[in-house]
Amino acid sequence: MQEEPLSVSQLTQSIKSAVESGIGDVCVVGEISNFKHHTSGHRYFTLKDASSQISCTMWRSRTLSFRPEDGMRVVAQGKVTVYAAQGKYQLECAFMQPEGVGDLYVAFERLKAELAQQGYFDVSRKKALPTMPMRIGIATSQTGAAIRDMLTTLERRFPVVSVVFRQTLVQGDGAAHDIASAIHELDAANVDLIIVGRGGGSIEDLWAFNTREVADAMYNCNTPVISAVGHETDVTIADFVADLRAATPTAAAELATPTVASDILYGIDITTDRIVARLRDTLHELTEMAESFADGRAMRRLQERIAMRLTRLEDMRTRFTRSMLVSIQKRESATEHLRSRCQTLHPMAPLARGYAVVEKNGLPLPMHGHLQPGDIVQVRRNSEISTVEVQSIDPLPESK
């Protein structure tokens, strides 16, 4: 037996050291009870099962991707500590998620990576939304708040739009197949745009939108698709594949109607004002014209314009006539020059100056042509042709 007694603090500190160093980090599954979210941001609750329970804390610096509620089964990870002030041990949670979410998250990331590699998320394949869709297809639950919010928003922003509603299962068994079928049916219904979505929920509730069947339906859809699944913090595979992701169903209805009724009415007003202003200007011009005809001003201006045009026409006629005469004279002079040159260069022109041309066989004898004694040639002069026989050939002496 220990001689010196320990203080309560010393004993508690020993227990604290033994527990925290001996157990350390743990992963615990249990049911939430007495959950309290303090105004400071810290969370306090109890994890229990059929026979035991443990107090838990989760500081405000630790983030949560869901809203914990009493009765929810969760998986909590953290370290066992001892709260010395009350002599109680507790689990200080660093991470917590609903039971089964871990497996779903792994499946989500695996399918996401696979579809990304196959080009399902490529921006280049995404279709642009129409500026003014007249028929919008909606695939969602008939009983949820999502359809009411979307219809209210569409009615407010663009009352003339026609909605083709396809009641759709959005969670549970068969939901993925029904969502894919709804997309195929709306794609064939000649709508301008399709909105697929639902309100918020847990990851299990939204899981139908994390399936390949729905991803394939969106990927192969010829009509632009807006994904409007859950709240702004909820992200599904459908959001990545769709041509546009909306944070909420209401936001989807707003994105689907970029042109609102007020814009159209404003445009009509502007166009009307322009037409009225143009008609007013035209009427004013016609009125002035009528008044000018009535007092003779228009007739005088018309006569002045006619006289001016006649003067211009006479001036143009005179200049045209002068130009034509000069052109004709130039062409006559050029023609006479060519005729004179042709006469000078004619092969028979030298005959008029007393020369003669020697022909053989009806053709002029070339300059370098040779004759032989006995050849019969013709001597062509200006007024006669003589036929002679060559008696001899005497070459001329070369000139020095």
C-alpha positions in Angstrom: 0.0 0.0 0.0 1.3 3.4 -1.0 2.5 5.4 2.0 1.7 8.9 0.7 -1.9 9.3 -0.4 -2.5 10.9 -3.8 -4.6 14.0 -4.3 -7.7 13.6 -6.5 -6.0 15.7 -9.1 -2.9 13.5 -9.1 -5.0 10.4 -9.4 -7.1 11.9 -12.2 -4.0 13.0 -14.0 -2.5 9.5 -13.8 -5.8 8.0 -15.1 -5.8 10.7 -17.9 -2.2 9.8 -18.9 -2.9 6.1 -18.8 -6.1 6.4 -20.9 -4.8 8.9 -23.5 -1.5 7.1 -24.0 -2.8 3.6 -23.7 -5.9 3.9 -26.0 -5.2 6.9 -28.3 -7.1 7.3 -31.6 -10.2 5.1 -32.1 -13.0 4.7 -34.6 -16.4 4.1 -33.0 -19.8 3.4 -34.4 -22.9 4.2 -32.4 -26.2 6.1 -32.2 -26.3 9.9 -31.5 -28.2 10.9 -28.4 -28.7 14.3 -26.7 -27.0 16.2 -29.5 -26.4 19.9 -28.7 -24.9 22.5 -31.0 -23.7 25.2 -28.6 -23.8 28.9 -29.6 -20.0 28.8 -29.4 -20.0 26.4 -32.3 -18.9 23.4 -30.3 -21.0 20.2 -30.4 -21.8 18.0 -27.5 -23.5 14.6 -27.7 -23.5 11.0 -26.6 -22.8 7.9 -28.6 -24.5 4.8 -27.4 -25.4 1.2 -28.4 -27.6 -1.4 -26.7 -25.6 -1.6 -23.5 -23.1 1.3 -23.3 -22.6 5.0 -24.0 -19.8 7.5 -24.1 -19.8 11.3 -24.0 -18.4 13.0 -27.1 -17.3 16.5 -28.1 -16.5 18.0 -31.5 -15.0 21.4 -31.5 -16.2 24.1 -33.9 -12.9 23.9 -35.9 -13.9 20.5 -37.1 -16.2 20.6 -40.2 -19.2 18.4 -40.9 -20.7 17.5 -44.2 -24.2 16.6 -42.7 -26.5 17.7 -40.0 -26.3 15.3 -37.0 -29.6 14.3 -35.4 -30.6 12.2 -32.4 -31.1 8.6 -33.4 -28.7 8.8 -36.4 -26.1 6.1 -36.5 -22.6 7.5 -37.2 -19.0 6.5 -37.4 -16.8 8.8 -35.3 -13.1 9.0 -35.3 -11.0 10.7 -32.6 -9.1 10.2 -29.4 -10.3 9.1 -25.9 -9.5 11.9 -23.3 -10.3 12.4 -19.7 -12.1 15.6 -18.6 -10.3 16.1 -15.3 -12.8 18.7 -13.9 -15.5 16.1 -13.7 -13.4 12.9 -13.7 -15.1 11.7 -16.9 -13.7 10.1 -20.0 -14.9 11.2 -23.4 -14.3 10.9 -27.1 -12.9 14.0 -28.7 -14.1 13.6 -32.3 -12.0 14.8 -35.2 -14.2 13.4 -38.0 -17.7 12.0 -38.2 -20.0 10.7 -40.9 -23.2 8.7 -41.2 -22.7 5.0 -41.1 -22.2 3.6 -44.6 -21.2 6.9 -46.1 -17.6 5.9 -46.3 -18.4 3.1 -48.7 -20.6 5.4 -50.8 -17.9 8.0 -50.9 -15.4 5.5 -52.3 -17.9 4.4 -54.9 -18.6 8.0 -55.8 -14.9 8.8 -56.3 -14.4 5.7 -58.3 -17.2 6.4 -60.7 -16.2 10.1 -60.9 -12.7 9.2 -61.9 -13.9 6.7 -64.5 -16.3 9.1 -66.2 -13.8 11.9 -66.2 -11.3 9.7 -68.0 -14.0 8.8 -70.6 -14.7 12.5 -71.3 -18.2 12.8 -69.6 -17.2 16.0 -67.9 -15.4 17.7 -70.8 -16.5 21.3 -71.2 -16.2 21.0 -75.0 -19.1 18.6 -75.2 -21.5 20.6 -73.1 -24.4 22.3 -74.9 -25.3 25.9 -74.6 -28.7 26.7 -73.0 -31.3 28.4 -75.3 -31.8 32.1 -74.7 -35.6 31.9 -74.7 -36.9 28.3 -74.3 -40.6 27.9 -74.9 -40.9 24.3 -73.8 -39.1 23.2 -70.6 -39.1 19.5 -69.5 -38.9 18.9 -65.7 -38.0 15.5 -64.2 -38.6 15.4 -60.4 -40.9 14.1 -57.7 -44.5 15.3 -57.9 -44.8 15.6 -54.1 -41.5 17.4 -53.3 -41.0 21.1 -52.8 -38.7 21.2 -55.8 -41.4 21.1 -58.4 -43.5 23.8 -56.6 -40.4 26.1 -56.4 -39.5 25.6 -60.0 -43.1 26.2 -61.3 -43.5 29.3 -59.2 -40.2 30.7 -60.4 -41.0 29.9 -64.1 -44.4 31.5 -63.8 -43.0 34.6 -62.3 -40.1 35.1 -64.7 -41.6 33.8 -68.0 -45.3 33.1 -67.9 -45.6 32.0 -71.5 -43.2 29.0 -71.1 -44.8 25.6 -71.5 -43.7 23.0 -68.9 -43.6 19.3 -69.7 -43.6 17.6 -66.4 -42.5 14.0 -66.0 -43.2 12.6 -62.5 -40.0 10.8 -61.4 -38.7 8.7 -58.6 -35.8 10.5 -57.1 -34.7 8.2 -54.3 -34.9 4.5 -53.3 -35.1 1.3 -55.4 -35.6 1.9 -59.1 -35.0 5.7 -58.8 -31.9 5.7 -61.0 -33.6 3.7 -63.8 -36.7 6.0 -63.6 -34.6 9.2 -63.8 -32.7 7.9 -66.8 -36.1 6.9 -68.5 -37.5 10.4 -67.7 -34.5 12.0 -69.5 -35.0 9.8 -72.5 -38.7 10.6 -72.7 -38.2 14.4 -72.3 -35.4 14.3 -74.9 -37.9 12.8 -77.4 -40.7 15.2 -76.4 -39.3 18.1 -78.4 -38.5 20.3 -75.4 -35.9 23.1 -75.6 -34.4 22.4 -72.2 -34.5 19.7 -69.5 -34.2 20.2 -65.7 -33.5 17.1 -63.6 -33.4 17.4 -59.8 -34.8 17.2 -56.4 -34.6 18.9 -53.0 -31.8 18.2 -50.4 -31.2 15.1 -48.5 -28.6 12.7 -47.2 -26.0 11.1 -49.5 -28.2 8.0 -49.4 -31.2 10.0 -50.5 -29.3 11.6 -53.4 -27.5 8.4 -54.5 -29.6 7.7 -57.6 -28.0 10.8 -59.1 -24.5 9.2 -58.5 -25.1 6.2 -60.9 -23.7 5.5 -64.3 -27.2 4.9 -65.7 -28.2 8.5 -65.0 -24.8 9.7 -66.2 -25.2 7.8 -69.5 -28.7 9.2 -70.0 -27.5 12.8 -69.5 -24.4 12.2 -71.7 -26.4 10.9 -74.6 -29.2 13.5 -74.3 -29.5 15.7 -77.4 -31.3 18.4 -75.3 -29.4 20.7 -73.0 -29.8 19.5 -69.4 -29.6 21.4 -66.1 -28.8 19.4 -62.9 -30.5 20.7 -59.8 -29.9 18.2 -57.1 -30.2 19.1 -53.4 -28.7 22.2 -51.8 -25.7 24.2 -52.9 -23.3 22.1 -50.8 -24.6 18.8 -52.3 -22.6 17.6 -55.3 -23.5 14.6 -57.4 -22.2 12.8 -60.5 -25.2 14.3 -62.4 -23.9 17.8 -61.7 -20.6 17.0 -63.4 -22.2 15.4 -66.5 -25.0 17.9 -67.0 -24.6 20.9 -69.4 -25.1 23.2 -66.4 -25.3 22.7 -62.7 -27.7 24.7 -60.6 -27.2 25.1 -56.8 -30.9 24.5 -56.1 -34.1 23.7 -58.1 -35.1 27.4 -57.8 -31.8 28.5 -59.2 -32.3 26.0 -62.1 -35.6 27.6 -63.0 -33.9 31.0 -63.0 -31.0 29.8 -65.2 -33.5 28.2 -67.6 -35.1 31.6 -68.2 -32.3 34.1 -68.8 -34.9 36.2 -70.7 -37.7 37.3 -68.4 -41.1 38.7 -69.3 -40.1 42.2 -68.1 -37.2 42.2 -70.5 -39.5 41.4 -73.4 -42.0 44.1 -72.4 -39.2 46.6 -72.0 -37.9 45.7 -75.5 -41.5 46.1 -76.9 -41.7 49.5 -75.2 -38.4 50.6 -76.7 -39.3 49.4 -80.2 -42.7 51.1 -79.9 -41.1 54.4 -79.0 -38.7 54.2 -81.9 -41.5 53.4 -84.4 -43.7 56.3 -83.0 -40.7 58.7 -83.2 -40.0 57.6 -86.8 -43.6 58.0 -87.8 -43.7 61.4 -86.1 -40.6 62.5 -88.1 -42.1 61.2 -91.4 -45.4 62.9 -90.7 -43.6 66.2 -90.0 -41.6 65.9 -93.3 -44.8 65.2 -95.3 -46.6 68.1 -93.7 -43.8 70.5 -94.6 -43.8 69.1 -98.1 -47.6 69.6 -98.5 -47.3 73.2 -97.1 -44.5 74.0 -99.6 -46.6 72.8 -102.5 -49.5 74.9 -101.3 -47.6 78.2 -101.2 -45.5 77.5 -104.4 -42.1 77.1 -102.7 -41.9 73.5 -103.7 -42.7 74.2 -107.4 -40.0 76.9 -107.5 -37.4 74.6 -106.0 -38.4 71.9 -108.4 -38.0 74.3 -111.4 -34.7 75.4 -110.1 -33.5 71.8 -109.7 -34.8 70.9 -113.2 -32.9 74.0 -114.7 -29.8 73.0 -112.9 -30.0 69.4 -114.1 -30.6 70.6 -117.7 -27.5 72.9 -117.5 -25.4 70.0 -116.2 -26.7 67.7 -119.0 -25.9 70.3 -121.7 -22.4 70.8 -120.3 -21.9 67.0 -120.2 -23.2 66.7 -123.9 -20.7 69.4 -125.0 -17.8 67.8 -123.2 -18.7 64.4 -124.6 -19.0 65.7 -128.2 -15.6 67.4 -127.9 -14.0 64.4 -126.5 -15.5 62.1 -129.2 -14.2 64.4 -132.0 -10.7 64.5 -130.5 -10.7 60.7 -130.2 -11.9 60.3 -133.8 -9.2 62.6 -135.2 -6.5 60.7 -133.3 -7.7 57.4 -134.6 -7.9 58.8 -138.2 -4.3 60.1 -137.9 -3.1 56.8 -136.6 -4.9 54.9 -139.3 -3.4 57.1 -142.1 0.1 56.6 -140.6 -0.4 52.8 -140.6 -1.7 52.9 -144.2 1.4 54.9 -145.3 3.8 52.5 -143.6 2.0 49.5 -145.1 2.4 51.0 -148.6 6.1 51.8 -148.0 6.8 48.3 -146.7 4.8 46.5 -149.4 7.1 44.1 -151.4 6.1 45.6 -154.7 6.6 49.2 -153.7 10.2 49.4 -155.1 8.8 48.6 -158.6 7.3 52.1 -158.8 10.8 53.5 -158.3 12.3 51.6 -161.3 13.4 48.4 -159.6 12.6 44.9 -160.7 11.9 41.6 -158.8 13.3 38.3 -160.0 10.9 35.4 -159.5 11.5 31.7 -160.0 8.6 29.3 -160.1 6.2 32.1 -159.3 8.0 33.1 -156.0 10.4 36.0 -155.5 14.0 34.7 -155.4 15.4 35.0 -151.9 18.4 37.2 -151.2 20.7 34.2 -150.8 19.0 32.1 -153.4 21.3 30.7 -156.2 20.7 30.5 -159.9 22.3 28.1 -162.4 22.8 28.5 -166.1 19.7 27.3 -167.9 17.3 28.4 -165.2 14.1 30.1 -166.4 13.2 33.1 -164.3 10.7 35.9 -164.5 11.7 39.6 -164.2 8.8 41.6 -162.8 8.8 45.3 -163.4 6.3 48.0 -162.7 4.4 47.5 -166.0 5.6 44.1 -167.4 6.9 40.6 -166.7 9.7 39.2 -168.8 10.7 35.5 -168.9 14.4 35.0 -169.4 16.9 32.1 -169.5 20.0 32.4 -167.4 23.1 32.1 -169.7 25.9 32.5 -167.2 26.5 33.3 -163.6 29.2 35.9 -162.8 29.8 36.6 -159.1 30.3 40.2 -158.1 33.6 41.2 -156.5 33.4 41.5 -152.7 33.2 45.1 -151.5 36.2 46.3 -149.5 
